[in-house]
Amino acid sequence: MPSLKFDPDGHRYYLGEQRLPSVTEVLEPLQLLDGIPPAVLEAARIRGQHVHTACHLMVHKQLEWATLDPQLVGYVAAAQKMIAECEVKVLVSEHRMADAGLKIAGTLDILGIMRRHTCLFDWKSTETMPRTAGPQTAAYDHLYRRTFGGRPMKRYGVQLKADGTYKLYPYEDPRDMTWFTSALNLWHWRNAA
């Protein structure tokens, strides 16, 4: 199988020479259906990228807190607090994966052990949890199992708040992957050459 490449400037994935949509890109049009203005979504996307990068550094004990943008400190502190309070043993952070069959790629935020279960965690630095978080975590679970095998994992969205607090959202709806696959099929239909 060709190697997975990631272009950070365009936030694009390539499997060999074939461009694959990201999990987030596939679900993006559905967020517009929730009535959130595009400018608000864009600001949240940019903030989210910075929060993800800082959380990845924090997990690997490489974050220089003194140089962190003050507007991001609360979100990253919330992530650190969640990991400590929930006693999560982080196994993987910001791991890129692809499925050549479904023609999709994505980056898993955190995979860890919590209460003896392998769990998938997705960071969100938004005011409200998007309805797409369930299908998004199902897609990451699919990508991880497609790459490494194993059984379905427990899936969580972690709402990180600017005040340093967090809220954990479990996702257990067995239809989540079906919703994602439906969105993916529409993405491929819209983007067919």
ABEGO torsion letter per residue (X at the ends): XBBBBBBAAAGBBBBEABBBBBAAAAAAAAAAAAGBBAAAAAAAAAAAAAAAAAAAAAAAGABBAAABBAAAAAAAAAAAAAAAAAGBBBABBGBBBBBAAAGBBBBBABBBBBGGBBBBBBBBABABBBAAAAAAAAAAAAAAAAAAEEBBBBBBBBBBBAAGBBBBBBBABAAAAAAAAAAAAAAAAAABX
